[in-house]
């Protein structure tokens, strides 16, 4: 599996886990889902650029 695909799979699992934890433990776990989503959005715009 390519590293790019692995990152996307791990991000999806993190979002799924945080939503499940927010339903069962605390709504504060939604912050993790928001952070992962924001990180994926930023990485989509910065793909191929050198910082």
C-alpha positions in Angstrom: 0.0 0.0 0.0 1.3 3.4 -0.9 2.0 5.8 2.0 -0.5 8.3 0.7 -3.3 5.7 0.8 -2.2 4.6 4.3 -2.5 8.1 5.6 -6.0 8.5 4.2 -7.0 5.1 5.7 -5.6 6.1 9.1 -7.4 9.5 9.0 -10.7 7.8 8.2 -10.2 5.4 11.1 -9.4 8.3 13.4 -12.6 10.1 12.4 -14.7 7.0 12.8 -13.2 6.3 16.2 -13.7 9.9 17.4 -17.3 9.9 16.3 -17.9 6.6 18.1 -16.2 7.9 21.2 -18.2 11.1 21.1 -21.4 9.1 21.1 -20.4 6.8 24.0 -17.9 8.8 26.1 -17.9 12.6 25.6 -18.8 15.0 22.8 -15.3 16.5 23.2 -14.0 13.7 21.0 -15.5 15.5 18.0 -12.6 17.9 18.3 -10.4 15.1 17.1 -12.7 14.5 14.0 -12.6 18.2 13.3 -8.8 18.4 13.6 -8.3 15.4 11.3 -10.7 16.9 8.7 -9.0 20.2 8.8 -5.6 18.5 8.4 -6.9 16.5 5.4 -8.2 19.7 3.8 -5.0 21.6 4.3 -2.9 18.7 3.0 -5.1 18.6 -0.2 -4.2 22.3 -0.9 -0.5 21.9 -0.1 0.1 18.7 -2.0 3.1 19.1 -4.2 4.3 22.3 -2.7 7.5 22.6 -0.8 7.4 24.5 2.5 
